[in-house]
Amino acid sequence: MELTGADIFVRCLADEGVEYVFGYPGGAALHIYDALYRQDKVKHILVRHEQGAAHAADGYARATGRPGVVLVTSGPGVTNTITGIATAYMDSIPLVVFSGQVPTSLIGDDAFQEVDAVGITRPCVKHNFLVKDVKDLAATIKKAFYIASTGRPGPVLVDIPKDITAHKCEYEYPRTVSMRSYTPVTDGDPVLIRQAVDLMLSAKRPMIYTGGGIVLGEASAALTELVRLLDYPCTNTLMGLGGYPATDPLFVGMLGMHGTYEANMAMHECDVLIGIGARFDDRVTGDLSKFCPHARIIHVDVDPSSISKNVPAAIPVVGAAEPVMREMIKLVNASDRKPDKQALVAWWKQIGQWRAMNCLDFDRDSKLIKPQYVLEKLYQLTGGDAYITSDVGQHQMWAAQFYKFDKPRRWINSGGLGTMGFGLPAAMGVKLAFPDATVACVTGEASIQMCIQELSTCKQYDLPIVIVNLNNRYMGMVRQWQEFFYDRRYSHSYMDALPDFVKLSEAYGHVGFKIEQPGDVEGAIKEALKMKDRLVFLDFITDQTENVYPMIAAGKGQHEMHLNPCKAVVPTDRELA
């Protein structure tokens, strides 16, 4: 039986097992929207801005591991998704974005709502397609999902002209995909893996450094087994949090610009660094000339272009994190050689001294609400079992520092691109995927206003999210940098004329609370968590002067951290060196 391209599109999504499509209709996509109306297998979520559609699909993908799906129209519809596509690209998140396009006869004529979607998105997608024949539509959609979700995941765009959605052909959805030009590697080179294990077992001061590849590669269990087998210290990047249990004593905290003192110092002093599923980005390494000066580096990554891109690897292993670590575990168990226990005792003693700095401590006697205290209470009251989305800024760093993630895919945030406005729509995607779970969006008064219109989407689809707004009346991270590096010239970082967030949330049909005293923090969070069927907006009025510590300034090494000046003990220059 012949079907229109629009009906083929919907059938493809159903056969691919797509649960939700996040989108916004428009002229070039109306045939597809009509086909969606005439079926009930694939659910469509109407967002209030196309950027929200991309972020919601992104949140869904991060939480489930399945590709998120976006559907928008041509012109401004697809251009509004670019920020969300770039966000997913930087963090290797599987998205399939479908954009309507003007009819093929008008492409290149500057037709109404025409943009070159393929050209515009090329720098921030894993791949993209322009469908020129309805007979190619099903195969192209199958390829898009395959490319997005295999190897190093990423967003794929499929641009579909309107006339293609009206043309007809017989429908057949491919069962498999074979692409000569795309053959992602999974298993690593056994010779290199053996060399890596030999180097690991020779270490006196080892360090295991892991990133988002552990989460994306479903490799958390293998990492946990490997770390405990070796008894080596482990640190996660911002994107890797939850890849190793944060409450485990072998975990030394997040590393990097706002990582813990012990994690950064252990990185700086280690003699063998085992990097798995991490790309050695600038927020982790600091000044590259000072990075891990004593270490020989093992780098395991599914993407060969990431290995030795920023930091040279002594032993490069191209492969997926889970099978490579399983082979490492097998070789360690079979080896007569074991980790040097005497050296490990001395190494852990040194790490214990760094831990004793208690670098995340803050003023607990303050009469103002400290944002760290809010995050501590959120962690305690949710039992560490919530899905936490965040926007970008100080609140994001405090959430990463103070919410202890013991499971992967519970920490949903924009790392590589640092996209303000991500948190709320991402929380929508998570809540749709896991309707019975507690989902909290940690945000700030600047970030939340970027996509605040999605409160309307939350009302339409009954999404009871808890919004934790750490309101310091500043673009907090901008203000912190201006304090540290611009002699307190707070140029346009003050958020003037803020809305009444309680009234605003009520106007959208939700519940809002304003909290101004430290003594009211716990009660407000408890009340919000009780309201299982309502979105609750918690507006915490926090200390405007609070900064995120530790902090590695631009151009500094991992051992050159600013620590909180309120601490009773501050390291000497010799200790920092």
Secondary structure, DSSP 8 states (H G I E B T S, - for coil): -EEEHHHHHHHHHHHTT--EEEE---GGGHHHHHHHHT-SSSEEEE-SSHHHHHHHHHHHHHHHSS-EEEEE-STHHHHTTHHHHHHHHHTT--EEEEEEE--GGGTTTT-TT---HHHHHGGGSSEEEE---GGGHHHHHHHHHHHHHSSS--EEEEEEEHHHHH-EEE----S----TT-----S--HHHHHHHHHHHHT-SSEEEEE-HHHHHTT-HHHHHHHHHHHT--EEE-TTTTTSS-TTSTTEEEE-STT--HHHHHHHHH-SEEEEES----HHHHSSGGGSSTT-EEEEEES-GGGTTSSS--SEEEES-HHHHHHHHHHHHHH-S----HHHHHHHHHHHHHHHTT-TT---TT-SSB-HHHHHHHHHHHHTT-SEEEE-SSHHHHHHHHHS---STT-EE---SS--TT-HHHHHHHHHHH-TTS-EEEEEETTTGGGSTTHHHHHHHTT---EEEEEE-SB-HHHHHHHHHHSTT--TT-B--S---HHHHHHHTT-EEEEE-SGGGHHHHHHHHHH-TTS-EEEEEEB-TT---SSEE-TT--TT-EE--TTSS----HHHH-
